[in-house]
Amino acid sequence: MFRDRGDEGFGFGFFVGRHGRGGHRFGRGGHGFFGRGGGGDFPGSRRLSSQDLQLVILALLGEQPGHGYELIKKIEERSDGFYSPSPGVIYPALTFLEEIGHASVTQDAARKLYSITEQGKAHLAENRATADTILEALSRIGRRMEEVREAFAGVSDLDGGASDDLHRARHALKSALRRKRGCDAAEAQRIAKILDRATAEILQQ
């Protein structure tokens, strides 16, 4: 949700439009890390582009085979629940990876078990830096969101001398962040910008 500490802040904005080292983009539709348009405001996009999600899936399959639902949960866990792709996004991506030979599928009881192929491993190796960048950003955004939740978890006990207005504002922010848990990447970036502006204004005095 926030920007990462460093030259360009923390969050997803720092790698929009950058593809890291190694290889070309792949898959159907979308450009850059969050879809068409690129840039920090993510015009026309509210999720990872199809290519980037496919690359994330390959990276996870490179760790171990998995079912579609397991992959959804792994991505959700990486971001501490802040980004969770829907089945309507995951399964078409898996089907496409199978079609182009980057993943194979076997029937596991009533479910399909997906594995990375040698061709998929080669493609992942060519794009390893990009995959690691996306996965690290997902983890980082989750950690920052958790820090905010922890900061406001005991807000009533933090400052007994604070004004009623300050307590009200703190609780309102805590509630708003709780409601946004699980939102997509573009919404996380929007929230991060709002909090960055608010933080800067608070520290001006």
Residue pairs with C-beta under 8 A, 6 or more apart in sequence:
1 11
1 82
1 141
1 144
1 145
1 148
1 177
1 188
1 191
1 192
1 195
2 9
2 10
2 11
2 141
2 144
2 145
2 148
2 192
2 195
2 196
3 9
3 10
3 11
3 13
3 14
3 192
3 196
4 10
4 11
4 14
4 137
4 140
4 144
6 14
8 14
9 192
9 196
10 140
10 141
10 144
11 137
11 140
11 141
11 144
11 188
11 189
11 192
12 33
12 34
12 137
12 141
12 185
12 188
12 189
13 40
13 189
13 192
14 137
15 33
15 133
15 134
15 137
16 32
16 33
16 34
16 38
16 39
16 40
16 42
17 32
17 33
17 38
17 39
18 33
18 133
19 25
19 127
19 130
20 127
20 129
20 130
20 132
20 133
21 129
21 130
22 125
22 126
22 127
22 128
22 129
22 130
23 123
23 126
23 127
23 130
25 31
25 51
26 51
26 54
26 55
26 100
26 123
27 50
27 51
27 54
27 93
27 96
28 50
28 96
29 49
29 50
29 51
30 36
30 45
30 49
30 50
30 51
30 52
31 37
31 38
31 49
32 38
32 49
33 48
33 49
33 52
33 134
34 42
34 45
34 47
34 48
34 49
34 52
34 185
34 186
35 42
35 44
35 45
35 46
35 47
35 48
35 49
36 43
36 44
36 45
36 49
37 43
37 44
37 45
40 189
42 185
42 186
42 189
45 186
46 184
46 185
46 186
46 187
47 53
47 85
47 89
47 184
47 185
47 186
48 56
48 83
48 85
48 134
48 185
50 93
50 96
52 130
52 134
53 85
53 89
53 90
53 93
54 93
54 96
54 97
54 102
55 124
55 127
55 130
55 131
55 134
56 75
56 131
56 134
56 135
56 138
57 71
57 90
57 93
57 94
57 97
57 103
58 97
58 102
58 103
58 116
58 120
58 123
58 124
58 131
59 124
59 131
59 132
59 135
60 66
60 71
60 74
60 75
61 71
61 103
61 114
61 115
61 116
61 120
62 116
62 120
62 121
62 124
65 113
65 114
65 115
65 116
66 74
66 113
66 114
67 108
67 111
67 112
67 113
67 114
68 87
68 90
68 91
68 94
68 111
68 112
68 114
69 87
69 111
71 90
71 94
71 114
72 84
72 85
72 86
72 87
72 90
75 83
75 84
75 85
75 138
76 83
76 84
76 182
78 135
78 138
78 139
78 142
79 138
79 139
79 141
79 142
79 145
80 142
80 143
80 145
80 146
81 142
81 181
81 182
82 141
82 142
82 145
82 181
82 182
82 183
82 188
83 138
83 141
83 182
83 183
83 184
83 185
83 188
84 182
94 103
94 105
94 112
94 114
97 103
97 114
97 120
98 104
98 105
98 114
101 117
101 119
101 120
102 116
102 117
102 119
102 120
102 123
103 114
103 115
103 116
103 117
103 120
104 114
104 115
104 116
104 117
105 112
105 113
105 114
105 115
106 112
106 113
106 115
107 113
116 124
124 131
141 185
141 188
145 177
145 181
145 188
148 177
148 195
149 174
149 177
149 178
152 170
152 173
152 174
152 177
153 174
155 167
155 170
155 171
155 174
156 167
159 166
162 170
177 191
180 187
180 188
180 191
183 191
